[in-house]
Amino acid sequence: MPLAFRLFRFLTAGCLVAAVGDVAAQAVPGAIDRKALVERHRVVNTTTDTLASLSVGNGAFAFTADITGLQTFPAYYEKGVPLGTESEWGWHRFSNKENYQFAQSLREYVLNGHPVRYSVQVKTPGNKEAVDYLRANPHRLQLGNLGFRLLKKNGQPATIHDLRNIRQGLNPWTGELTSHFTLEGTAVDVVTVGHQQQDAIAVRIKSELLKTGRLKLALRFPFPTAGWADVGTDYSHENQHRSAIISQQKGAALLSHQVDTTRYTVALGWAQAATLAPGGVHEFVLSPGKAAGVFEVSCRFAPRRATVPLVSFAATRANSRQQWEAFWKSGGAVDFSGSTDPRARELERRIVLSQYLTKLQNAGSQPPQETGLVLNSWYGRPHLEMHWWHSAHFALWGRPALLEKSLTWYGRPDVQAEARGIARRQGYDGVRWQKMTDPWGEEGPSSVGAFLLWQQPHTIYFAEEAYRAHPNAATLQLYRERVFATADFIASYPFFEKDKNRYILGKGVIPAQERFNAEDTFNPTFELVYWHWALATAQQWHERLGQPRNARWDEVLQKLSALPQAGGVYLAAESAPDSYTNPEYKTDHPSVLAALGMMPATGQVDPATMRRTFDLIWKDWSWDKTWGWDFPMTAMTATRLGLPDRAVDALLMKVRTNTYLPSGHNYQEGRLPIYLPGNGGLLAAVALMCAGYDGCPTPNPGIPKTGWQVRWEGLQKMP
């Protein structure tokens, strides 16, 4: 099916303009049947759609399969949603043979009369090569392709076009992927499950092809590309990595793969008779015996020597069922059944599948990358400004432990040392959290990322979410140091304009709307509000701990610049009076809206001015040049302004970057076929729309009063 037609189908399915009914939005008493809610949004595939691949995993490891239930045709899927196998620990760095130095990425800027060094994409000869290396290293690894070797009756390898009667289903309630197809009239049935405590999958295969030797399994190790993306299909460079069978015994084997100094192992275990032998280069073929029509195999990836034997298929399946059911029974749930607006089912589908995907992709001990554990984007690196959009919703949905697990990264001494070093190099106090980083907190050179500010307060926001979930002394002690170090940078960064008796943000800033030149930009509206909120919240932490308020922070709070406006609306930045007349400035994120939406009322925003700003942006913005989290961001602002119809319209706006694939993934474009900040943002917005925010007087403030009936439970108010 052509890509353009598929996208049109996804954009229009369930998103037609509704004829408004007369059902009032209300919180209906009675517990939600969570199993029925989740299972009515099972995913079903009946074609070889390359955008419809499906994943199993545990939050720190994911395995993405094609319509066979394994990774049989990775090259076929490489232009869609690729068949990735990625983990938190799977990173690689090519040897630095040229001895490139981080200092080669530094460029000095004179900002407000002071020299400051930033790590950017320097273009001068020699330095450019260094920057290219530093951006690409380290990069996340595609760990391996586990798929079928299917033979036709004539002995030739089957292609994906030889498969018939395709029917594949993913049940989010159990985490089980079931796949059915036929090859030349013979059925193959596959069940694929992911272990929730181990980086492992297990598979049960039933087919008469096993008895004829026409169905085998193959594990193949690709070579890392170190490119912007890595889809796990580079089988060249055969002599630049090593793989081997370390040991083999009845029913089990241990394999190793090594690229430069990165080495990991893969343990295979099987229940029926089979033999394992090398196939092609860096490929190992598992040939089941011909006595039975059923074969079960487990596959575990590990950064060190994996243990054998593995957990059986039955045990892995039981683990997946138990853990996923426990997830769905915890925290929040939202049920739109009974609504007369025909868009309600589609919104409910997006909500359910976004919970599955963010639990599967984003619930590890590190900030996730924007494409999760499926494929690399930006070399597989996490972007800290996106951590809010990936994970803030976990606490709002009553699952704070899934957020708190990733917060351990900010508390690690090695990560904090890197953040403190960045601040010190630039002449500031505390710690500066960088946009483009890696598992060790190292800074990746970026001519945009180096100047972003809005990731800085996230650490305080996350700590506050943790405290709201656990308002006790232990939480205060756990997060106090990172809250205060983060606030120290926030207070030391603004420049004091003596003639105006105010502090400004910038120059030397690129706002969340990445359309402005850093050297000229100052006082972006959203960042001013987030800065104020973070410092005020850090002061509350002082008070909760029985400590005096920080006088320096109070001075900045009192003299922080007012929000810039002109013509009765808020500007993107004070330095951009043409915010709504320059066509370029009406693209990318309309982040001025986040100043009241993502952010609560801090006293800086005038609601009437924000309403006029909202109306202008809604009418005139280039929505076709936005990103997936812009729609939930807009819905949040609409909710706080008392515009529930606009909130729903924003979540279901018919724009390519607001497409949600059959898997539930938020599609952006060819190079970004999935985009998890959109999924996480959707969940954050829905929590606000239902549970409201501190001091909100209206039940379900973001749900329209007609056409919608909502039942929800377990959601938490937003600040």
Phi, psi and omega in degrees: 000127181303144182303315183300320180292320179299316181295320177299319180297315181294322183293325186265339183298120176072007186239025180287154177298130189270145164276116190290130177270195185242021180274122181286140173291129182202156172273108185273130180298158177108139182293143178282137172284091189293323179297315178296319179301312183289316188285344174284358175242033170302146178267134179232127175245136176232006180226175179267041180297121184284351174266005187246018177296156189229152187237152165235156181169189189226011180104332178238358181207137179218147179231120184251129189244155173270195186288354175274353184088353175229196183251061187283327186234062184297325181294326180294327185266358190294339177266358177251234171265107190293167182266078187272152167229103185226156181221170174293324187271349188277082180236152182219149177226122175293151181300135180272072186293333182269001179057046177296143182244145178302327181301337180289346178267354186275137175228137182269132176241145173257111186235124183053036176082004182240138175283133179223137181255126179241150177269108187230180182271076180297137187257355184292148181306140183088306178290324179299317180297322178297315180297317179301319179294315184293327177289324186272349183230127003280165177224154181283142182266143160275115194282333181165157176251119174251115184213182179270150161254109183252129180246139173281174182299331180275005177089357180275149178298137177283146172258172180295335181282350176276350183274141182230169174053045184286130171210116182233140180222141173245123176257104182297335182296327182248348185073017184264135175249117179248135185227135178228136173201166175237148174237113182050044174088352181259130185280148172229127178237131187229137171240126182239129179224152178249137178284142186268352175240350180236153177277071190213151170237162174222147189224139172241125184242132176233119180188144173291344177296336177297324184286341181257000180076014182266002176228115177230172176244148180223134173251123184234136181258116176279171178259140180292139183273335187057022176270176179306322175235154173222115184256008172076033181232019178269104181254016175273194180055043187301329184268003184258006171213166186231142175217150184197160169272114181283315181207156179211137177218180181299119175081008182200156176204156178235126180245158176230152175223133181225130173234114185054236182266001179272124181224136176215168183236159176228123177259131175246138175223141181220152188266333183251174181297137178192162175232145178245133181209156175300142175251250173282187179295129182058033179227141181228129189250128177257115184254107178295152173292165187261015185273339186228156178263012179229139179218134179238135182218146174240149183220121182235131177259142182208144179287343175237195182293113180289151181275145172228146001285164181273171171294137184292168176300315182299318180291321178294319178297317178296321178297315180298314181297315183293315185289321179289322177297320178297321177299310184292333179277349178268164170060215191266164174208146179227128185235119179255010179298142185100347177288146177264345176290122185294349178279349188297319182295321180294319178296318178298320178300314180298321181294312181298309184290331176293325175296316178300313186290319181288327173295319183287322189258332195240009190252042178257197185261014177224156170301134184279165172273165189293337176252022172060228183243032180255305179215161178280144164224142185050045175068015181086006185280145170285144175248116190292333179292339178273349183301323178301314184288331174290318203230344182301331183295334183305316180291321180294334179264017174072025178233058186298334181299328180289330173285313187297332178301318181285341180287343177300333180300317181292340180268355182289137181302321181293321179292315179296324179298320178294315181294323178291324179295322177297312180299316182297317180301326183267001175086024181245167177272168171069216182238140174248117179276124186269154178296298191260109188225201181207182184300343183255007177081008181288149183273130173266129182302133180202124181287347171260306187302326182298336185254359178289144180246334197284354171282339186301313182285349183307320183301322178289320178299315180297317179298321178294321175299318178297320180292322178296328178282326183225077185282075183218173183295326181298319178295317179300318181290324182296319188254355189302314186294317180288328174297313184288321178294323177295316179293327177300319176294315182303321181283331183272343184287318186298148179261133182270118175270104185298320184292337180250359178052049181212159172260137177242153172265113184110184356290167187102036181224139167248122182290176174304326171280101191278060182236010189236144180287125186301319187291342182253346194268139174207156177055058170290139189300307183300315182296324177300317180291316181296321178300312181297311181301316183294316179294318179296322179291320177299323177296323176298325177294321174304313183293320178298328180274003180075024181255155176291154177297151179279118185296323180296316180296319180297322179298316179295318179301317184289330186246011177295141185304147172291158181291134182285138177211160177202141179062027177082010178227159177280137177276157173299322178204154178298330180281001183235072177296341179265030183306328185243009176246334176279117184305324181297328183280000175253026176236174181068203186286126171281063194289347174303331180294331183294344179297338170218093184165280167299321177266145172282179175289116180257358185095352180272330187265130171272119184303321181295320178293320178294325178296318177295322178296316178301312182298320179294314181295317180302321184279320194249354184290151175275081186295340178283358179237048180236185182237166188300328181275355178293331183285313172295328176300316178296321179296324178296316179297316178301320180297314182289339177272359180078036182239069185298325178297320178292327179299312179292319178301321179295315181296333184244021179300137183274082179227144184307316184285358173253020177283137174240115186292170177306329178287346186098351180291146177273112181276140176246300183196183184304316182277347176233072183289342173225153186205094189291335173303331176295317179294314180295320178297320177303314182293321177297316181296317182295322177300315178296318183295331181264303186277342178080206186215168182306126179081002181291125183272352190251127173295141177048058190295342181253009181255126181303150184281342177233144178089350186231135170235126183233137166241134178215158179206151173079006178273152180248149177294149173275153174306000000 
